[in-house]
Amino acid sequence: MARLGWGFSAPALIVIAAVTIFPIVFSVIMSFSNVNVLGSGFSIDGFTLSNYTTVFSASVWQYALAFTVGYTVVTVTIEIVLGTLIALVLERLESFRGWMMAILLIPWSLITVISATLWGYIYDPTYGIADRILHALGLGSPVILGTPVSSIAAMIVADVWKTTPFVTIIVLAGLVMLPRDVYEAAEVDGASGWKTFWTVTLPLLRPTIALAVLFRILQAFGVFDLPFVLTQGGPQNATTSLAILGYRVMFTDLKFGPGAAVATTTAVLVVLGCLLFLRVFRSQVTESGED
């Protein structure tokens, strides 16, 4: 039976290895190699650490790292809070919950490139509705994507609008699965709604929220399409993420070695961050279980 199972799984495993594992391994090899660009392609010659030295010493990489980390922390935090609040409201709805979930899923169902293009129209200084709203509020007519601070804020708004429904669906699924007898016991003990949330709902939701956070960290840390469509990483490299930087270095500057080093370091940082998060989360669950 085991051989039969491996036989059926082999085609899928081969495809996964071809489109996922091989590019990762090849990128790591390139990051430790002298890559020479030729007229007919490129050649790999010799082992070197200069690619990582160049990347780590570059101020643009340091800024891209800080921006990516900050962007991830801010967007994930906002989306977790909003998604949890919306899920709590939906969980209490007795009617129209299905319709509300369907409406919520519209932003999430849009391809990010289409969503970013839509927000690009909204932020357009000539005919965008955002400019009209700011002007009506007496804030003038700023070029939203023209300054570093406003462009970063615009990206965060677009990301939160698209991805909060994803968090909401995950948290709502966790809420529906919570045991009702625990709430009945809390009600008998006279616990208020606020106390019940902090002492019952939130601890029981911790695994679900952790799963949502983990997925969002993986997505946000590799953000590429949203800044690429909205700002091209500008203005003044203000929205240059690690993914945007790697793309520029490799495909615009044709520096394949440093570009592969940027991609490799990004992947390593994501793995380390996820492992650290899982370790902290596991210790918290153990402590709560012991209590």
Steps between C-alpha positions, in 0.01 A plus 500: 500500500786737583655447157164556336458825693848621400423406142187715493679784680811493281368723217389769743827478693700533178305809399547654846872429487527650151313823569586555867797310638728531197464881467572542872812283486618669181447844654710404802776373272493824300521707818835336586639522146659747261230545238610652171236636263569403136334585175334159487418472870722474806773278639578391857869507588649430842397532864477841668349682796524838333132493401392495864764758594365731231141447606550541874707818459251667264285767663211420264493139629505619859208733431311231308543264796376763747208590275398137446513419871312816596243451226444140609458590867260789435280330240478166681415672830225713347356208304496267800321757717246598234450143381435379856253781570310435176497126571354563846221705344429241229496218754213669681296554184210261469399610152680632193829354621549321171438818302739698718772236458448502124539879491809480719661249269480732197820694585686180586389330177650774284845437359745733673604661172136587426447623854813715482390644166161586653667681789729674252189651339368598843828672592543671163546877556298595190181292516541288814228507764752509785618843387140628496436364850815662641411828330147489643644445849712812462829309472587645161581289197818308585658260253443190709754284319743788463656513848663220703270516804173526307600228254581259781169582669317449169660158460399398852139605437487301176651193667266516800196538272592191302630265769284568807221275362748211490573544870129540573411168338772314692404653836130447432565132433677478835214679679239264360698200626532625859313289759176661618511346849795722594293810429208359695729446798633857471144633488406302811804645678376849417784595267437807287529490123834684507644267765371197313679616188835547674489190721313254278473600135847642442694213667297241309553692176876520545582207265267639231642852528852361495422317175365821346807694615732239356332507160500879494867523596590272212294710258591848628875438525510406133288795383578581138201553274331773706797743511607399149167610353432799725840666539768291326679509837502880515492782564869518594502123572248562781294190419786276386448162662754219496310334216501822295870547569583146394305549177679825423847365570451181302283600204561876465867528599573145375704424813392141542734417788396784732138457390510134600661601830209737570250223425687247714531731800132586472404132504729432797354793694146377433584148620676628813214737579241225463701259717541766769129578487405132527737451792358797691146393422569142612642621833195718558266210433699280740487764772125551460447125509698468822300784656 
